[in-house]
Amino acid sequence: MIGVFQISTASSSTVGYLSEDAVTYFAQYMSLIRAGLESSNSYTIEQKVELKELLDKTQEIMWETGVLANAATNSAWTKSNPIDMPPALDTSYWFTDGGYTDGPASAIALARHQKKYGTDQEIKLIISNNNYITNNMNNVLAYFNTTWNTGVKPGDFIWPAGVGSGPQYNPQRSNQIFEETMTEDMLKFSPINGTNLTSATISATTVDNPAYGIVAGQKVKLLWLNINSNIPTFLITAPMINGYTPDLVAMVEGTAGSQALENVISEFAGAGASSDSDDGKEPAGNDGVSEPQSEPETTASDASALGIFKLFGLVLIGIGLVIS
């Protein structure tokens, strides 16, 4: 039985693929670094040999020390301190951040709803997307037939797009659940007054996805909310936490107290707007496409957070150098 503790820690295991105890995940990630070195045009043959030797040495050190074993979450853990955790069993599972499978959890939620209530009636689904970094839409586009999953059957293995245009670190089951084609160019978002949110409404039809338990043919009305705010997932040390807190508090207060957002959701749900004076949306331009609100300027700290995962291979190599 998986408890709240395991779920809450697993949801924050964003670098769980670096856990030496998640053997296949770890090995796959390291193989990507090696493949990147081999295909790179930035190094000479001699440099590539040296870097691969250094990478192998780093892996050996990590295997022997287990320095990042707790980057993933084990189902046997029951306490908050990893030192006091019971050992993993043959029946234990290792968990990483759900963003590597079904970030918004819509495929899983829809499958559970279909199993309990059937597929005869149209349902309404609200998805929020943290798209601040690189204006990322891939979390939700994965639910449709889109540019980078064409030719892959829903539920089959795929190298999905991660943040931006690059692939994630491991293949996963395609979580396409709608038959319609959708790309970023086709999306039209409307700003919600007084907030940094934008919204779009989409009509869709489910497609069979045996991996997630989705049954084809159900009509779905989708309200897509883009947050357009910097919500960091890498918060370590008091200075970093204190630095982000004011903006995060302002975002939460502004969103929670937004009458315009309440009106948009009420209208979508069919309950009628709670205020006649403001429908919550800014008017669209002459071409029918709403002008988005300007996003906050990306700072140096944002950029470094964005690159932290791409550069983690170099960090691993640095670990090998330091320990040696």
Secondary structure, 3 states (H helix, E strand, C coil): CCCHHHHHHHCCCCCHHHCCCCHHHHHHHHHHHHHHHHHCCCCCHHHHHHHHHHHHHHHHHHHHHCCCHHHCEECCCCCCCHHHCCCCCCCCCEECCHHHCCCCCHHHHHHHHHHHHCCCCCEEEEEEECCCHHHCCHHHHCCCECCCCCCCCCCCEECCECCCCCECCCCEECCCCECCECCHHHCCCEEECCCCCEEEEEEEEECCECCCCECCCCEEEEEEEECCCCCCCCCCCHHHHHHHHHHHHHHHHHHHCCHHHHHHHHHHHCCCCCCCCCCCECCCCCCCCCCCCCCCCCCHHHHHHHHCCCCHHHHHHHHHHHHC
